[in-house]
Every structure is written in C-alpha cells, then in structure tokens.
Amino acid sequence: MNKSNTKSTHACQICGEQRVARLRPAIVVRPPVAELIRDEIGHWSENGWICLDDLQKYRHKYVQQLVQTEKGELTTLEQEVIDSLKEHEILTRNPEEEFEAAATLGQRMADRIADFGGSWPFIAIFAVVLFSWMFVNSSVLIARPFDPYPYILLNLVLSCLAAIQAPVIMMSQNRQEARDRLHALHDYQVNLKAELEIRHLHQKIDHMLLHQWERLAEIQEIQMELINEIRRK
C-alpha cells in the first residue's frame, strides 16, 4: 500500500517520470516558470514533483521569452547565451585563439610587417641604411656614384617603400578592428549570461524566502493551537 502511494505521489506532473533520482519538488520552481508551465499544460501543483529534463526545458523557455520580451527578437549571440544556460556550459572563451585560427597567411604577414614597421628596430635599421646610402654616394664613390646628389634613386626607393607599407598597415588596422569587434561580442555574451543568472538567483531567493515565511507562519499557528490546548487543559 505504501509503495503504491509512493509511486503515485513521486511522479513528474508533466511527463510522468517516476525515478526519484530524476525528480525535484515542485516548490523549487520559480513562480514565473511555474506560471509558464501552468499556461502550457493547464495544471500545476507546488505539492507535486517535476523531473530535471522538464525543469530545464521550461527554464530555457522562460529565459527565451524573457529575452524576446526585452529585446524584441533574438539575435544569434543571444540564442547562444540561452543555449549555454540550458546546457550549463561555460560561455567564456579566449577570442584570440578563435581569431588567430581563422587568419590567413597574408593576414599574419600583414600583422608582422606592421608590427616591425612600427618599432624602434625598424627606425634604427632604416636610419642606418639611409645614411649609409648617402655616405657611399657622397664620399666613398664620389668619382662615380651610382646615385649622386640629390639621390633620385633613393627617393624612388623610399616612395615605393611607402606605397607598399601603407596598404599593409591598413590591412593590419582592419584586422585589429575585427579583433576588437570579436572581443566586444564575447563581452556582450558573457555580460548577458551573467545578468540572466543573477536575475534567476534573485527570483529563486525571493521564492525561497516567501515559502519560508509561509512555513514559519504555519508552524506559528500550530504552536498557538498547541498552547491554547494546553491552557484549556
């Protein structure tokens, strides 16, 4: 008799799951989620039970409705955040690894050339080459210089170098902007998930406090009844 009562009592109100290890008391379900379940299945009792699969499913639906209500529509990033909440996944990851993995050989070369072109070693090497060129053509090969003053060949080389260096630097700057956008998107996802998690925690704590006060009030009423019975005796 007791076994049959246990089986009939300990069962999920939604799918009928009866494995105790997979069940949770319905009282742990937050009021907005419970309201969503009640609207969908037509009945809900806080004295019953709910399985973990249905609990996660309706939590996911509630979060999705919450974001849709506040944002109007779900973007791909917001859908990834909701899916990570459903699957209990860690959303934080290193965007640098993802960004570098998708980089082509030309993009990597542009970054390295831009890094070297904006460094003090490049300035020092460029100054040494420049003054050596002028010194050789003005002093060492003064009789038959290959580029006499005003160093027309040197000006041509410098112009070609500037013409090549400018687009390479622009490619590197575009890569940096793409990297910054990727960082911003990851930060937005992490912040959105943190906000939803904090909101869940607040609702859960409020719900637990409310039921604790109700239980305390019930206990107090029982105590008062016992005291009154003792006084009458």
QUIPE-V655920 format. One record per residue. N is the residue number from 0. PHI is phi in degrees with one decimal (999 if undefined). OMEGA is omega in degrees with one decimal (* if undefined). D_CENTER is the distance of its C-alpha to the mean C-alpha in Angstrom with 1 decimal. Layout:
n->{N | N}
phi->{PHI | PHI}
omega->{OMEGA | OMEGA}
d_center->{D_CENTER | D_CENTER}
This chain:
n->{0 | 1 | 2 | 3 | 4 | 5 | 6 | 7 | 8 | 9 | 10 | 11 | 12 | 13 | 14 | 15 | 16 | 17 | 18 | 19 | 20 | 21 | 22 | 23 | 24 | 25 | 26 | 27 | 28 | 29 | 30 | 31 | 32 | 33 | 34 | 35 | 36 | 37 | 38 | 39 | 40 | 41 | 42 | 43 | 44 | 45 | 46 | 47 | 48 | 49 | 50 | 51 | 52 | 53 | 54 | 55 | 56 | 57 | 58 | 59 | 60 | 61 | 62 | 63 | 64 | 65 | 66 | 67 | 68 | 69 | 70 | 71 | 72 | 73 | 74 | 75 | 76 | 77 | 78 | 79 | 80 | 81 | 82 | 83 | 84 | 85 | 86 | 87 | 88 | 89 | 90 | 91 | 92 | 93 | 94 | 95 | 96 | 97 | 98 | 99 | 100 | 101 | 102 | 103 | 104 | 105 | 106 | 107 | 108 | 109 | 110 | 111 | 112 | 113 | 114 | 115 | 116 | 117 | 118 | 119 | 120 | 121 | 122 | 123 | 124 | 125 | 126 | 127 | 128 | 129 | 130 | 131 | 132 | 133 | 134 | 135 | 136 | 137 | 138 | 139 | 140 | 141 | 142 | 143 | 144 | 145 | 146 | 147 | 148 | 149 | 150 | 151 | 152 | 153 | 154 | 155 | 156 | 157 | 158 | 159 | 160 | 161 | 162 | 163 | 164 | 165 | 166 | 167 | 168 | 169 | 170 | 171 | 172 | 173 | 174 | 175 | 176 | 177 | 178 | 179 | 180 | 181 | 182 | 183 | 184 | 185 | 186 | 187 | 188 | 189 | 190 | 191 | 192 | 193 | 194 | 195 | 196 | 197 | 198 | 199 | 200 | 201 | 202 | 203 | 204 | 205 | 206 | 207 | 208 | 209 | 210 | 211 | 212 | 213 | 214 | 215 | 216 | 217 | 218 | 219 | 220 | 221 | 222 | 223 | 224 | 225 | 226 | 227 | 228 | 229 | 230 | 231 | 232}
phi->{999 | -67.6 | -64.8 | -65.8 | -64.2 | -64.1 | -67.5 | -72.4 | -80.8 | -86.2 | -149.2 | -65.1 | -71.4 | -101.7 | -109.3 | 85.2 | -57.0 | -118.3 | -72.8 | -61.6 | -64.9 | -98.4 | -104.6 | -133.0 | -62.1 | -65.0 | -67.7 | -78.4 | -76.5 | -67.8 | -54.7 | -62.3 | -69.2 | -62.8 | -64.7 | -64.3 | -63.7 | -63.8 | -67.0 | -86.8 | -102.8 | 91.9 | -150.6 | -167.4 | -131.4 | -72.0 | -89.0 | -94.1 | -135.6 | -144.0 | -81.6 | -64.1 | -64.3 | -69.8 | -61.8 | -66.3 | -63.6 | -78.3 | -62.8 | -63.0 | -63.6 | -64.9 | -62.5 | -63.9 | -64.9 | -62.7 | -67.2 | -63.2 | -66.8 | -82.1 | -99.4 | 93.3 | -151.7 | -90.9 | -88.4 | -62.4 | -63.5 | -66.8 | -65.8 | -64.6 | -64.4 | -63.9 | -63.4 | -67.9 | -65.9 | -66.8 | -92.4 | 57.4 | -93.5 | -85.0 | -85.9 | -68.6 | -148.8 | -84.2 | -68.8 | -64.7 | -64.5 | -65.1 | -69.5 | -70.8 | -66.5 | -92.0 | -77.4 | -87.8 | -62.9 | -63.9 | -67.7 | -65.6 | -63.6 | -62.2 | -63.5 | -68.9 | -65.1 | -65.7 | -64.0 | -71.0 | -68.6 | -105.8 | -118.7 | -66.8 | -57.5 | -64.3 | -63.0 | -65.2 | -63.5 | -63.5 | -65.2 | -62.7 | -63.3 | -64.7 | -70.4 | -64.8 | -58.9 | -68.3 | -66.5 | -63.5 | -77.7 | -101.9 | -124.2 | -69.7 | -107.3 | -66.4 | -74.2 | -132.7 | -72.1 | -80.3 | -144.4 | -68.5 | -56.9 | -93.5 | 57.7 | -65.5 | -64.0 | -64.1 | -61.9 | -64.9 | -62.6 | -65.2 | -64.4 | -63.2 | -63.3 | -65.8 | -65.6 | -81.0 | -70.2 | -61.3 | -66.3 | -64.4 | -65.1 | -65.5 | -61.9 | -66.2 | -65.5 | -63.1 | -63.8 | -65.9 | -64.1 | -63.6 | -64.3 | -64.8 | -64.0 | -64.3 | -61.2 | -64.8 | -65.5 | -65.7 | -62.3 | -63.5 | -62.2 | -64.5 | -66.1 | -65.2 | -64.9 | -62.3 | -63.8 | -67.2 | -63.7 | -64.7 | -64.4 | -62.2 | -63.8 | -61.9 | -64.4 | -66.2 | -64.7 | -60.5 | -65.5 | -65.0 | -63.7 | -60.9 | -71.6 | -65.0 | -64.4 | -64.4 | -65.2 | -62.6 | -64.8 | -63.3 | -62.0 | -63.8 | -63.7 | -63.2 | -62.1 | -64.5 | -63.5 | -63.2 | -62.8 | -65.2 | -64.4 | -63.7 | -65.9 | -64.0 | -72.3}
omega->{-179.6 | -179.2 | 179.3 | 177.5 | 179.8 | -178.8 | -178.6 | -178.4 | -177.5 | 178.8 | 179.8 | -178.9 | -174.7 | -174.4 | 179.5 | 178.1 | -176.5 | 177.3 | -173.9 | -179.0 | -178.5 | -175.1 | 175.0 | 177.4 | -178.6 | -178.6 | -179.4 | 179.8 | -178.4 | -176.0 | 179.2 | 178.4 | 177.9 | 177.7 | 177.5 | 178.3 | -179.1 | 178.5 | -174.9 | -175.6 | 174.8 | 179.7 | 177.6 | 179.2 | 178.4 | 178.5 | -178.9 | -175.6 | 176.8 | -179.2 | -176.5 | -178.5 | 179.4 | 177.8 | 178.3 | -178.6 | -177.3 | 171.1 | 178.7 | 178.4 | -179.9 | 179.0 | -179.9 | 177.2 | -180.0 | 179.9 | 178.3 | 179.9 | -176.0 | -175.5 | -177.9 | 176.8 | -177.7 | 171.7 | 179.3 | 179.8 | -179.0 | 176.8 | 176.5 | 178.4 | 180.0 | 178.1 | 178.6 | 175.0 | -179.1 | -175.9 | -177.9 | -179.8 | 174.6 | -175.7 | -176.4 | 176.3 | -177.0 | -179.3 | -179.8 | 179.4 | 178.4 | -178.3 | -178.2 | 179.7 | -179.1 | -176.9 | 177.0 | 179.5 | 178.9 | 178.9 | 177.7 | 178.1 | 178.4 | 178.5 | -177.8 | 178.4 | 179.1 | 177.8 | 180.0 | -179.8 | 178.0 | -178.1 | 178.2 | 175.5 | 178.1 | 179.2 | -179.9 | 179.2 | 180.0 | 178.8 | 179.1 | 179.4 | -177.4 | -178.9 | 176.8 | 178.2 | -178.3 | -179.9 | -179.5 | -176.9 | -178.4 | -174.7 | -174.1 | -178.6 | -175.1 | -179.8 | -179.5 | -180.0 | 178.3 | 176.1 | -175.9 | 176.4 | 14.9 | 172.4 | -178.9 | 179.2 | 177.7 | 177.2 | 178.1 | 178.7 | 179.9 | 177.9 | 177.8 | 178.8 | 178.8 | -179.8 | 179.3 | -174.9 | -176.7 | 179.3 | 177.1 | 178.3 | 178.2 | 176.2 | 179.0 | 177.6 | 176.5 | 176.9 | 179.4 | 177.0 | 177.0 | 177.8 | 178.7 | 177.7 | 178.9 | 176.3 | -179.3 | 178.6 | 177.7 | 177.9 | 179.3 | 179.3 | -178.7 | -180.0 | 179.1 | 178.9 | 178.3 | 179.4 | 179.1 | 178.2 | 179.1 | 178.4 | 176.6 | -179.1 | 178.5 | -180.0 | -179.2 | 179.8 | 178.2 | 179.9 | 179.2 | 179.2 | 179.3 | -179.5 | 175.7 | 178.0 | 178.1 | 179.2 | 178.1 | 178.0 | 177.3 | 178.5 | 179.8 | 178.1 | 178.3 | 178.4 | 178.8 | 176.8 | 178.3 | 179.7 | 179.5 | 177.2 | 179.2 | -180.0 | 179.1 | 179.1 | *}
d_center->{51.5 | 48.8 | 46.8 | 47.0 | 45.8 | 42.9 | 41.8 | 42.2 | 40.4 | 37.5 | 36.0 | 32.8 | 33.7 | 31.8 | 32.4 | 35.2 | 33.5 | 35.9 | 34.5 | 34.2 | 31.5 | 29.2 | 30.2 | 28.9 | 31.0 | 30.3 | 30.4 | 26.9 | 25.5 | 24.4 | 26.8 | 24.5 | 23.6 | 27.3 | 28.4 | 26.3 | 28.0 | 31.3 | 31.0 | 30.2 | 32.7 | 35.2 | 35.6 | 33.8 | 35.2 | 33.6 | 36.4 | 35.2 | 32.5 | 29.4 | 28.0 | 24.6 | 23.9 | 24.9 | 23.1 | 19.7 | 20.7 | 21.7 | 18.7 | 16.6 | 19.1 | 19.1 | 15.4 | 15.9 | 19.0 | 17.6 | 15.0 | 17.8 | 20.2 | 18.3 | 16.9 | 19.9 | 18.2 | 14.9 | 13.3 | 12.0 | 8.3 | 9.1 | 10.9 | 8.3 | 6.5 | 10.2 | 11.1 | 8.9 | 10.5 | 13.7 | 13.8 | 12.6 | 10.3 | 8.2 | 4.7 | 5.3 | 7.8 | 10.4 | 10.5 | 14.2 | 15.1 | 13.7 | 15.5 | 18.6 | 19.0 | 19.4 | 21.8 | 25.5 | 28.5 | 29.5 | 26.2 | 26.3 | 30.0 | 29.2 | 26.8 | 29.4 | 32.3 | 30.5 | 29.7 | 33.4 | 34.8 | 33.2 | 34.5 | 37.7 | 39.0 | 39.1 | 41.0 | 43.4 | 44.0 | 44.4 | 46.9 | 48.9 | 49.2 | 50.2 | 52.9 | 54.1 | 54.6 | 56.5 | 58.5 | 59.6 | 60.7 | 62.4 | 64.1 | 64.1 | 64.8 | 66.7 | 69.4 | 67.4 | 63.7 | 61.3 | 59.5 | 61.9 | 61.1 | 59.3 | 57.1 | 56.3 | 54.8 | 52.4 | 51.4 | 50.7 | 48.6 | 46.6 | 46.1 | 44.9 | 42.5 | 41.0 | 40.8 | 38.8 | 36.6 | 35.5 | 33.6 | 32.1 | 30.7 | 29.4 | 27.7 | 26.0 | 25.0 | 23.5 | 21.5 | 20.3 | 19.3 | 17.3 | 15.6 | 14.9 | 13.5 | 11.1 | 10.0 | 9.8 | 7.7 | 4.9 | 5.9 | 6.2 | 3.2 | 3.0 | 6.6 | 7.1 | 6.5 | 8.5 | 10.9 | 11.6 | 12.1 | 14.4 | 16.2 | 16.9 | 18.2 | 20.4 | 21.8 | 22.5 | 24.3 | 26.3 | 27.2 | 28.4 | 30.4 | 32.0 | 33.2 | 34.3 | 36.5 | 37.9 | 38.8 | 40.3 | 42.3 | 43.6 | 44.5 | 46.3 | 48.3 | 49.3 | 50.4 | 52.4 | 54.1 | 55.1 | 56.4 | 58.5 | 59.8 | 60.8 | 62.6 | 64.5 | 65.7}
